[in-house]
Amino acid sequence: MAEKRDVWTYDYKKGNKIIHSGFTDDPERREKEHQRRWPGGHLTIVGAAKTEDGARKWEETKHKTINPRRGK
């Protein structure tokens, strides 16, 4: 049986700057979580739905941006 493709990879952006990249099974919830930390941003889905394993591989190869420190 094939694995479910129910995980989405995303970039969380403020303007055109990528603040964070990751994966989630609930993009709306994840966007709200990020908006508490980085108000004014938005989540952009990258590519099609993936398996969790596929999403983890994508994340490993994704260029990591330096996240602003909390409280700043």
Secondary structure by P-SEA (a helix, b strand, c coil): ccccccbbbbbbbcccccccccccccaaaaaaaaaaacccbbbbbccccccaaaaaaaaaaccccccccccc
